Structures are given as structure tokens and as C-alpha cells.
Amino acid sequence: MFQINNSWENILKQELSKKYYKIIIDFLETEKKAWKIIYPEEKNIFRALELTDFNDIKIVILGQDPYHQEWQAQGLSFSVPDWVKIPPSLRNIYKEIDSCIWVNSKRWESWNLEDWAKQWVLLLNAILTVVDSKPASHSKIGWERFTDEIITQISSKRENVVFLLWWSFAKSKAKLIDWNKHLILETSHPSPLWSYRWFLWSKCFLEANKFLENKWYSKIKW
């Protein structure tokens, strides 16, 4: 049903052959036959993996599941197309960037985070699909097992990756990551409800870039 065409194919080859993954695919086919609207559209379910090659990952930003309203979901965590109204969480993400990184930027002209993905920021949702207007509706079909394996593979086979874990759900994935090989930056969620508890003024984007520079990597142009 879905194709992974870059280095991820070898990394996830075993996972793609397991029974639980087939169950996910069969479930999605059943949902489609029941005329349910699923986001993102099929071609974008693995968009994060298509844009960010496994061997080049510098940073992982973990979301929970895709946006559940029409036109929003792109297959990239927190990102939306430019013509869609900016979500509150993404607005706070931009506010935090502005507060700690003082550069001339056109970031407020675009809500699409594909440019981050092309700079090797993996924008991964833990759950890769959702039913229209029903957040977390696909939280029990097996996607988390699949994306946990992605995190585990990154931790095991890569070094010096920055993991940005925002809020308790994302922080629960810290157990999958080797703290001796990677940097984990934890904050609250950027949503209006939680952002003032830790996310805003956390300087997480600045700290991520400092870490990359210390490892002789180019920093991200947020």
C-alpha cells in the first residue's frame, strides 16, 4: 500500500514484514471502504521519512498524531500548508524561536516546515493517521509500535542526534533513546494550555543548535 523509497526501506524492512504492520494496512483499507476520511492523504503518510534520510538526521521532533481537520495534515509533525490558518502550537513554536534566535527570517510567512525536514529535522508523529475530526482515533491500531521502532533504530545506529520531546507523551519515548549517544531536550507542549509552563523561554532550539555546532555539524536555520 505504501512505499518507502530511501534509506528507511532497509532500516524498516523487518518491521514492514511483521504481522502487526499488515493489520495496520488492512485496518486502513477497511476504514476507506467505510467511507471514512483519513488524514494525511495516503501519499503523505510517510512524508517525514521521504524528506529526511535516515543517515542524515540531526534532530527529531516528535508529535502525537496528525492534525484532524481538512487540509491541515502533511505527514510532518506540527507542520501545515501555507494557506491554512496557523495552529496555536505552531505559533508558539515560532514565538520561542524568535525569543532565542535573533536572525532575519521569513518564518512568519510560511507554516510549512518542509524546509526543516530538508535540513535533516525528522518531523515524526508517533501515530501516522487519523480520522477526520477525531483526534487520536488511530492511536490503538499499531502505529506507535512502528514509530517506536523508528526511534529505537535512530538511537541504536546513529550518534549525536538531538531529540526534542515536548510534553509527557513525547517524554515517555525517552526510554527508547541512549542518553550517552544523543541529546534529549524535554519541555512542556507548545499548545497555549501548556506552553507557559516550560516550553516558552526553554531555549530548546538554541540549545539544539549549540549541540550541533559543538559536534561540528551545521546548525538548523529555524
C-alpha positions in Angstrom: 0.0 0.0 0.0 2.8 2.5 0.9 6.3 2.8 -0.5 9.4 3.9 1.3 12.0 4.7 -1.3 15.1 5.8 0.5 17.4 4.5 3.3 14.4 3.8 5.5 13.5 0.8 3.4 16.5 -1.1 4.7 16.1 0.2 8.3 12.5 -0.8 8.5 12.5 -3.9 6.2 11.8 -6.4 9.0 9.2 -4.2 10.6 7.3 -3.9 7.3 7.1 -7.6 7.1 5.6 -8.2 10.5 2.0 -9.3 11.1 1.0 -6.2 13.1 2.0 -3.9 10.2 -0.2 -5.9 7.9 -3.0 -5.4 10.4 -2.5 -1.7 10.3 -2.7 -1.7 6.5 -5.8 -3.9 6.5 -7.4 -1.6 9.1 -6.8 1.5 7.0 -8.3 -0.3 3.9 -11.4 -1.2 6.0 -11.7 2.5 7.1 -11.5 3.7 3.5 -14.2 1.2 2.4 -16.4 2.5 5.2 -16.1 6.0 3.5 -14.1 7.4 6.4 -11.9 10.4 5.7 -8.3 9.7 6.8 -5.5 12.3 7.2 -3.0 12.8 5.8 -3.7 11.6 2.3 -2.2 8.3 1.5 0.8 9.6 -0.4 1.9 11.7 2.7 1.6 9.1 5.4 5.4 8.5 5.3 6.2 12.1 4.2 8.6 12.6 7.1 10.7 9.6 6.1 10.7 10.7 2.4 12.1 14.1 3.2 14.6 13.2 5.9 17.1 10.4 5.1 17.9 8.1 8.0 21.7 8.7 7.6 21.4 12.4 7.7 19.1 13.0 10.7 20.3 15.8 13.0 17.1 16.4 15.1 13.9 14.6 15.9 10.8 16.5 16.8 8.1 14.1 18.0 4.4 14.8 17.7 1.4 12.6 18.7 -0.8 12.3 15.7 -1.7 14.3 12.6 -3.9 17.3 12.5 -7.5 16.1 12.1 -9.1 18.9 10.1 -9.3 19.2 6.4 -6.2 20.5 4.5 -4.0 20.6 7.7 -2.1 17.3 7.9 1.0 16.9 5.7 2.7 13.9 7.3 5.1 16.2 9.2 4.6 16.8 12.9 3.3 20.4 13.7 3.5 21.5 10.0 0.6 22.7 7.9 0.4 24.1 4.3 0.9 27.9 4.0 -2.7 28.6 3.0 -4.1 27.0 6.3 -4.5 29.1 9.4 -1.5 28.7 11.6 -2.3 26.3 14.5 -1.8 27.7 18.1 1.0 25.2 18.9 3.0 26.1 15.8 2.5 29.8 16.6 4.1 29.2 20.0 6.9 27.3 18.3 7.7 30.3 16.2 7.5 32.6 19.2 10.1 30.5 21.1 12.4 30.6 18.1 12.1 34.4 17.9 12.8 34.7 21.6 16.1 32.9 21.5 17.4 33.1 17.9 17.9 36.6 16.6 18.2 36.4 12.9 16.4 37.9 9.9 13.9 35.3 8.9 10.8 34.8 6.7 9.5 32.1 9.0 6.3 34.0 9.8 5.5 33.9 6.1 5.2 30.2 6.0 3.7 27.5 8.2 5.1 24.7 6.1 8.0 23.0 7.9 9.3 21.1 4.9 12.4 23.3 4.9 13.3 21.9 8.4 12.8 18.4 7.1 15.2 19.1 4.2 17.8 20.3 6.8 17.6 16.8 8.4 15.0 17.5 11.1 12.8 14.4 11.3 9.2 15.7 12.0 7.8 12.4 13.2 4.3 11.8 14.5 4.0 8.8 16.8 0.7 7.9 15.2 0.7 8.4 11.5 -3.0 8.6 10.6 -6.2 10.0 12.0 -9.9 10.1 11.1 -11.4 13.4 10.1 -12.4 15.4 13.2 -11.5 12.6 15.6 -8.1 13.2 17.3 -6.2 10.1 18.4 -8.8 7.9 16.6 -6.0 5.7 15.3 -4.0 5.5 18.5 -4.7 1.8 19.1 -4.1 0.3 15.6 -0.3 -0.3 15.9 1.4 2.9 14.7 3.1 3.5 18.0 4.9 0.2 17.8 6.1 1.1 14.3 7.3 4.6 15.2 8.9 3.3 18.5 11.0 1.1 16.2 12.0 4.2 14.2 13.2 5.9 17.4 15.0 2.8 18.6 16.8 2.4 15.2 17.9 6.1 15.3 19.1 5.7 18.8 21.0 2.5 18.1 22.5 3.2 14.7 23.1 7.0 14.8 25.1 9.3 17.1 24.7 12.8 18.3 21.1 13.3 17.3 19.0 15.9 19.2 15.6 14.6 20.4 13.1 17.4 21.2 10.5 15.8 23.4 7.6 18.2 24.2 5.2 17.1 26.9 4.5 13.8 28.7 3.6 11.7 25.7 6.8 12.6 23.9 8.9 12.3 27.1 7.6 8.7 27.5 9.8 7.9 24.5 13.0 8.8 26.3 13.3 5.3 27.5 13.9 4.2 23.8 16.9 6.6 23.5 20.5 6.1 24.5 21.3 9.2 26.6 25.0 8.5 26.3 25.0 8.9 22.5 22.3 11.6 22.0 21.0 14.9 23.4 17.4 14.9 24.8 15.7 18.2 25.4 12.4 18.0 27.3 9.9 20.8 27.6 6.1 21.1 28.0 3.9 21.1 25.0 3.8 24.2 22.8 0.0 24.4 22.9 -1.5 27.5 24.6 -2.6 25.4 27.6 0.9 24.2 28.4 3.4 26.4 26.7 3.9 28.9 29.5 4.8 26.1 32.0 8.1 25.3 30.3 8.1 25.5 26.5 8.3 29.2 26.1 11.7 30.5 27.2 13.1 27.0 27.2 15.6 27.9 24.5 15.3 24.4 23.1 16.0 25.5 19.6 19.1 27.5 20.6 20.4 24.5 22.7 19.8 22.2 19.8 21.9 24.3 17.5 24.7 24.8 20.1 24.9 21.0 20.4 25.1 20.6 16.6 27.8 23.2 16.4 29.8 21.6 19.1 29.7 18.3 17.1 31.0 20.2 14.0 27.6 20.0 12.3 25.9 22.9 10.6 23.1 24.4 12.7 19.5 24.4 11.6 18.1 27.6 10.0 14.9 27.7 12.0 
